[in-house]
Amino acid sequence: MTDWTPIVFVTFKVLIFGTCMFFAIKWHYDQGKKGGNKTDRRTLLRTCGKVAALFMLALLTVLFLTFTLASKLGMDLNLP
C-alpha cells in the first residue's frame, strides 16, 4: 500500500504554487498594460543578469556549505 501523505502534500503544493504563480504573472501583466514604469530593455537585461548571478552565487554557497558540513559530520560523500 502506498503512503498517501506525500501524494496529498505534493499535489497540494503544486496546486497552491501554480495558483500563486498564475495570479502573480497576471498582476504583473496587468500593471504593464496600465502603463506602469517604463524601463528600457538594456536596464531590464542588466537587472536580470544581476539576479541570475546572485542566484548562482547563493546556490554555490549553499552547495559548498552543505558539503563542508557533511564532511565535518563524517558523512561519506564518495560516489559508488
Contacts in CASP RR format, 6 or more apart in sequence:
PFRMAT RR
TARGET T0000
AUTHOR 0000-0000-0000
METHOD contacts of the structure
MODEL  1
MTDWTPIVFVTFKVLIFGTCMFFAIKWHYDQGKKGGNKTDRRTLLRTCGK
VAALFMLALLTVLFLTFTLASKLGMDLNLP
67 77 0 8 1.000
70 77 0 8 1.000
71 77 0 8 1.000
END
